Amino acid sequence: LTIDKCRRNEFDTGRSMLTVQRWLKNYARDVLDESDEILHVKYQLIYTVGGQQQVDAGEERWKTIQSILNLVK
């Protein structure tokens, strides 16, 4: 999208977007829960079926990862 903006001579927007991209690259991290499964090739396309349900130990997982992220902050 940044390159697209520059091609359309929207340099101010492109420059702003590039600044945000650089900031995200330097300071943001993606955290994947159970990445061995979600990155497996057999799960490349996943569509949910049925009603929404709570994840097993969802609240405990959330608190655990928040504690870990606070330690590495």
Phi, psi and omega in degrees: 000323179298314179297320178303315180297319179294322178296330180270015181061027175261066188293324179297315178295315179301318180296318178297318180294322178296321177299316179296317179299317179295318179299314179299319180298322183278328191240346183256151178224144173267133177245120182252121177277131180055049185298331179301327179275314186289340178264359179292143185299331182290348180252024183298324177238115181233127176239131181283148178227139177094184182282161179288138180228157176290144175282143178305128179054034184305312181294320179295319177300314182300313181295322180296311182293326177296320177297317180296314181295326176294327178291323183269357182298000000 
